[in-house]
């Protein structure tokens, strides 16, 4: 089954027919509401305080309904006129904006208390025309998004990356634009329930704690923070494995391949003295 972003641009794929099917499918509605609730939880907004939320790729307003139910106000932007028409028919509470997020976020600085997005960012990884450069589009999006958020707030993106390379592109461009944060993975051992959330922090102060929670159905090892450390040389090749263990593992793999390998000895992996 082809991924939707391979079929065509979002504004073409989500035509009138697809928009109606998307909004009338009970299974889709259940999944969308569940992921939105999880994204709102990861925002870690102050309790009993209404917030102003940006819904990036709001579609027909399903996510917006979940935001409204939690007592917050929201604005949604989407590139599909058909999806926004359905949202208007459903009389959602939030304001709606027809816009391409690859062109940026057209809001004044410091206006949002939080940002959520469900199944959207992977669309920017594709060049739908000769004028689309994914790196430049991500840069413009994240730069203007960062400026539109209040200092110390969060943005949570639920994403379906096609490959690790796509996730690398997204996180790299986000950090270059000033964001910090990391990735939270829910149910990492389930092929169906697994969900990936990119949690970004705008600034380092405010009432919201700047720490990553553990993923659902997992321990803390399934949160992946950003790091400025670069692995080079032996550390990049071997990681935390000792040189002797690394050599023995490599020899074992070559033996399994049927290749001739020298026998292990007490000198295997030992550091040699420098020659005179």
N, C-alpha and C positions, 0 to 999 in steps of 0.2 A: 504493500500500500504506500503510495507516494505521500510525502509530507506536504501539507498545504502550501508552504512557501515555495515548493518546487513546481507547483501547478501554475502559479502566476503571482503578480503583486497582490498585496492584501486588498486593495480597493477593487481589484478585478475578481479575485477569488470570492470575496464576500459580497456577492451581488444580491439582488432582491430575493431570489430563491434560497440561496445559502443562508442569508440572514434570518429568514423565517424559520428554516429548519433548525438552525443553531439555537434559536430562542424557544422553540416549541419542544425540543428534545429533553425529556425529564432527566435522563442520565447526564447530559451536558450541564443542565442547570444545577444538578446536585454536585457535580465535580467542581464547577465554577464557584459555587457558593462556599464549598469546603476549602478550596484553595485561597479564596479571598479572606475567609475567617482566619486562616493560618497566617496569611500575610499581615493582616491587621494585628494579630497577636505578636508577630515579630517586630512590628513597629514600636511596641512597648510604650504606647502613649500614656500620659498621666490619666489615672482613673477619674471618672466623674467630671471631666473637663472636655467640652466639645472642641474638636479640632477641625482644621480646614485641610482636606486631603485632595491630592491630585491623582486621578486614575488614568494612567497612561495606557492607551489602547482599550478604552472603556467599552467598545462594542455596543451591544444593545442595552447596556446598563445593568446587567446582572450583578456585576461586582459592586456597582453603585448602590444597589438595594441593600447589600450586606453592610456597606458603610453607613447608610441611613439607619438601619436597624440598630447599629451600635451608638447612635446618637451624634454622629458627626456630619459635617457639611462637606460637599465635594464638587469638584469640577472634573469632567471627563473629556479627553481628546482622543479622536480616532480618525483614521484615513478613509474609512469606508462610509460613503453617504448612505448606503442601504442599511447598515447597522445602526447609524444614528437616527434614521427615519423610524426604525423599529423602536428605538429608545424613546422617541417622541410620542409614538403611538401608545407606549406603555406608561407614559406620563411619569417618568422617573423624577426624583426630587432634585438631582444635581443639574448644573449648567453644562451644556454640551458645546464642543468646539471641533469643527472639521479641520484637521491639520495632519501633516506628515511629520512624525517625530524626528525623522532624519534631517529636517530643516530646523530643528531646535524646539524649544519650549517658549512660547510667546507670552510670558507673564513677567510682571515686575519682580524686582529682587526681594527676597526674604518674605514671601507671602504664604508659603505652605508649611504646615506643621508635620507633614508626612507625605510620602508618595508610595503608591502601590502599582503593580503592573502584573497581569496574569497572561502568560503565554504570548508575549509580544516581542521581546528583544531579539529572538532568533531571526525574526523577519529582516532586521537590519543587516544581517550577515550576508545577504544576497544582493547582488548588483542587478536590479531589475531594468536598468537602462545604462547606456554608455556613460551617462553623467553621474552614476551612482558609484561612489567609492566607499565601501563599508567603514574603513578606518576614519575617513573624514566625516561621515555621517554620525558615527558614534561619538567622535570628538565634539561635534557641534551640539549633539543632544545632551551629552553629559556636562558640557561646559555651561550651557544655559540652564539645565536642570539644577546644577549645583547653586547657581546664583539665585534661583527662584525659591530655594529652601531656606528656612530659618536656621541659624547657627545651632548645631547640636541636635538636629533632627535626623530622621532615617528615611531611606528609600528601600523598599523591598520588591524585588523582581522575581516572580516565578518564571523559570525558563525551561525550554526543552532544547538544549543544545544538540546539534546533530553529531558533533564530535568534540573531543577535548580542545581542538584548535579553535573552535568557535567560542568556547568558554574562555580560552586564553585571550582572544581578541577583545571580548567584552570586558573582562576584568582589567586588562592592561589599559584600555582607553579610559575606564572609570578612574583608575588610580592616577593616571596622567592629568586628569581634570580636577584632582584635589580630593577625591573620595578616599576613605579608608573603609575597612570592613572585611567581609569574607563570605564564604559559601556555607549554607546550612543544608544538609541532605536529610530528608525524612525517609524512613523505611528503606535504607540503602540496599538491603538484601532482597527486596521484592521487586520483580521486574514490572509489575503492574502498579503497585502503590508508591513506588519511588518518586519523590518530588525534589527538585533542586530550587533553592531560593538564594538569590544573591542579595545580601544585606549590606547596604552602603551607608556610611556615616558622613554627614556634612558638617565639618567642624568638630571641635573636641570638647565643647562645653554645652551646658543646657541641663534640663531636668531628666533627660533620657540617658540611662547607662550605656556607655560605649563598649559593650561586650557582646559576644556571640552566644546565644543559647544552644543547647544540644539539640540535635535533630530528633524527631519523634521516632520511637522504635529503635533507638540507637544510643550509644554512649558518646562521650565528648569527642571521641576521635573522628566523628563524622561532621565536625565543623572545621573548615579550612580557612584559617586566617591568612591575610596577606603578610608577606615578609619582604624586607628590603635586602636580605642576605642573598648573595649570589654564590652558587656552588661551583667551584672551579677545580681543575686538576684532579688529584686523587679523591677528594671528598665528593666530587661530582660523579666519578666513576664507581666508587665503592660505597658511598654513604657512610653509615655507622659500622659497617662490617669490617673486621680486622683484615689486614692484608693476607695473612695466612689462610683464613676462612674463605676469602674471596678467591684465592688461587685454587684451593681445594674444590670449591664449588664449580669453578670453571673447568678444572680437569675432569671432574665427575660428569659434567655435561658432554665433554668431548669423548669420554669413554662410552657414554650412552649412544653417541653418534657412530660408534665403531671405529674411532680414530686411535692411532697409537699415541699413548701418553706415558711420560716417564713416571716411575713409581714414586710414591711419597717417601720422604726421609726426614730425619731430624733437621735437615737444612732447608726443607721446603718453607718458603715464605720468610726465611731469616734474612735480615738486612746484612748485606755484605760490607766488609770493611773497605775503606777507600784504598785505591792502589797507590803505591809510591811512584 
